[in-house]
């Protein structure tokens, strides 16, 4: 009999609930079609990933989010939109990259408006640092990309420095309008307050 706990919560429609949280996910069994895969880390209310999945039916999307209320919201929206190419995973981002995703399975990793942890004593909690970059390189295919946005100038400069110090990814230009890239909920919120979003794009060399 299954023990009581988070694992026997009924799955939401479109939710990906791994059979084993200590083994790599079998991605073939997660989506109806085998096609390029992108991950949105900390998807929040999911505006970005819903629009991406609708725009690119020929790609699969995995949204990762730790808050149950947000997971439920994204799952409901995905069902309403009939998005068979989108799954939502309720889990911690770095753990997902380091342990659940198979090596070289992703075409793109999106990290959009993550928590900036502005106080110096909290900087070590920032996701964008070497262990994250190593995990990103592990899961990206050669030629795969990391896309990052933040409104927080300090976090952006921190991220640029960590990327410069890391040899596994090469920075690319990302002019406005390079490709379809919808705004996230937080981006809309920050821009309404007059804030400017910084962005960074990097590729895993072939
Ligand atoms: C500032 S919000 C940005 C949400 C969305 N990307 C956007 O731009 O609208 C950060 C989101 O990441 C989630 N989050 C923060 N740390 C996380 C982690 N370590 N693993 C998974 N989700 C995380 C939060 O719950 C929140 O929904």
Boltz pocket constraint, residues with backbone or C-beta under 6 A from the ligand:
constraints:
  - pocket:
      binder: B
      contacts: [[A, 41], [A, 42], [A, 43], [A, 44], [A, 45], [A, 64], [A, 65], [A, 66], [A, 67], [A, 70], [A, 91], [A, 92], [A, 93], [A, 94], [A, 112], [A, 113], [A, 114], [A, 115], [A, 184], [A, 185], [A, 186], [A, 187]]
      max_distance: 6.0
